[in-house]
Amino acid sequence: MVLGSLTGCGGHGGAPADGPPAAGRTPAVAHAPSHPAPAPPATLAPGPGGLTPVFAHGARTGEKVVALTFDADMTAAEGPRAAAGERFDNPGLIDLLRDLEVPATVFMTGRWADEYPAQARSIGADPLFEVANHSYSHYAYTSPCYGLPTVAKDDMRADAARAFASFRKAGVRNTVPYLRFPGGCYDDASLRALAPEKVTAVQWDVISGDAFATDAEAVAEQVLNGVKPGSLVVMHCTRSAAPVTDEAVRQVVPELRRQGYRFVKVSDLIRTAAGS
């Protein structure tokens, strides 16, 4: 479902062409041809009452496109576990996506970027990927939410801004103005608190079930059974919490391609939904 009208989809901002030189004058330096600026990432206009808009899937008609998204989760309290050897990253999954040439959107917590800055920078420098906000430390923005600790309402905007700051510190370049709520949990209060950040909240319509799963075939089957044109699939990029995701992706990608699907990033899916 797309809530609100779509914005940020168009407009190439190239400079106007140079006019002819004045009579009797020859330009001393030839002007290089102007090139249009890249289109900004597609976003949604604010929802009713100026609330942060929410996007869950793209258009159901037209081209068969699907967006795979991967949550790179890590909380502020999990640093000692990472120091003890637990892996909250999954570089093998990222390498697999590159090998399969699958564009994807990685929803990253700021704490993850702090823990794995080289990987965050590598993902964010690769045009195959885009990096979106998954809060700073994966604390919920409303309660109850799967037992997650909760960010205070007055701290929500600062929490999201802190994640973006971590991306900048790590050198992430391909950052998009999207935020996925931890646990997918939100309410009007959280949408109102984040409105000044001018982000689009991104949900999903296909749950992969890869979190804590041990059966890659079951995960793949759940994805394949759920995907429709315009679908947005949620998966994870954390080895300790989602150990079979890469194997599931290895099964999902060729099958969806066999069915005629094309993989896109969330920004492409929103732009496709806008019809622009």
CORZI-V382426 format. One record per backbone hydrogen bond with DSSP energy under -1.0 kcal/mol. NH is the residue of the N-H (numbers start at 1). CO is the residue of the C=O. E is the energy in kcal/mol with one decimal. If there is no record, write none. Layout:
((NH | CO | E) (NH | CO | E))
This chain:
((3 | 54 | -1.6) (7 | 43 | -2.9) (25 | 22 | -2.1) (43 | 7 | -2.9) (45 | 5 | -3.7) (47 | 51 | -3.1) (50 | 47 | -1.9) (51 | 48 | -1.1) (52 | 191 | -1.4) (55 | 201 | -2.8) (56 | 1 | -2.2) (58 | 230 | -3.4) (65 | 63 | -1.3) (66 | 262 | -2.0) (67 | 231 | -2.4) (69 | 233 | -2.1) (70 | 105 | -2.2) (71 | 235 | -2.5) (72 | 107 | -3.1) (73 | 71 | -1.0) (78 | 75 | -1.3) (82 | 78 | -2.2) (83 | 79 | -2.6) (84 | 80 | -1.4) (85 | 82 | -1.4) (86 | 81 | -2.5) (94 | 90 | -1.5) (95 | 91 | -2.5) (96 | 92 | -2.1) (97 | 93 | -2.4) (98 | 94 | -2.0) (99 | 95 | -2.7) (100 | 96 | -2.7) (102 | 97 | -2.6) (104 | 128 | -1.5) (105 | 68 | -1.6) (106 | 130 | -2.8) (107 | 70 | -2.2) (108 | 132 | -2.7) (109 | 72 | -2.0) (110 | 135 | -1.6) (111 | 136 | -2.9) (113 | 109 | -1.9) (114 | 110 | -2.1) (115 | 111 | -1.8) (116 | 112 | -2.7) (120 | 116 | -2.7) (121 | 117 | -2.7) (122 | 118 | -2.2) (123 | 119 | -2.8) (124 | 120 | -2.6) (129 | 126 | -2.3) (130 | 104 | -1.3) (131 | 174 | -3.2) (132 | 106 | -2.8) (133 | 178 | -2.6) (134 | 108 | -1.9) (140 | 149 | -2.6) (148 | 145 | -2.4) (151 | 140 | -3.3) (155 | 152 | -1.9) (156 | 153 | -1.0) (159 | 155 | -2.2) (160 | 156 | -2.2) (161 | 157 | -2.6) (162 | 158 | -2.2) (163 | 159 | -1.5) (164 | 160 | -1.9) (165 | 161 | -2.1) (166 | 162 | -2.0) (167 | 163 | -2.0) (168 | 164 | -2.1) (169 | 165 | -2.4) (170 | 166 | -2.1) (172 | 167 | -2.7) (174 | 124 | -2.7) (175 | 173 | -2.2) (176 | 131 | -2.5) (178 | 176 | -2.1) (179 | 200 | -2.2) (180 | 133 | -2.8) (184 | 181 | -2.8) (185 | 182 | -1.5) (191 | 187 | -2.3) (192 | 188 | -2.4) (193 | 189 | -2.2) (194 | 190 | -1.8) (197 | 194 | -1.9) (198 | 195 | -1.7) (200 | 177 | -2.1) (201 | 53 | -2.8) (202 | 179 | -2.2) (203 | 55 | -3.1) (205 | 232 | -2.0) (206 | 232 | -1.7) (208 | 234 | -1.7) (212 | 241 | -4.3) (213 | 210 | -1.8) (219 | 215 | -1.7) (220 | 216 | -2.7) (221 | 217 | -2.6) (222 | 218 | -2.1) (223 | 219 | -2.1) (224 | 220 | -2.8) (225 | 221 | -2.3) (227 | 223 | -1.9) (230 | 65 | -2.8) (231 | 228 | -2.2) (233 | 67 | -2.9) (234 | 206 | -2.4) (235 | 69 | -1.9) (237 | 71 | -2.8) (239 | 89 | -2.1) (240 | 87 | -2.2) (242 | 238 | -2.3) (245 | 242 | -1.0) (248 | 244 | -2.2) (249 | 245 | -2.7) (250 | 246 | -2.0) (252 | 248 | -2.6) (253 | 249 | -2.4) (255 | 251 | -1.1) (256 | 252 | -2.7) (257 | 253 | -2.3) (258 | 254 | -2.1) (259 | 255 | -1.6) (260 | 257 | -1.4) (261 | 256 | -2.6) (262 | 64 | -2.2) (264 | 66 | -2.1) (269 | 265 | -2.4) (270 | 266 | -2.7) (271 | 267 | -2.0) (272 | 268 | -2.9) (273 | 269 | -2.4) (274 | 270 | -1.5) (275 | 272 | -1.1) (276 | 271 | -1.8))
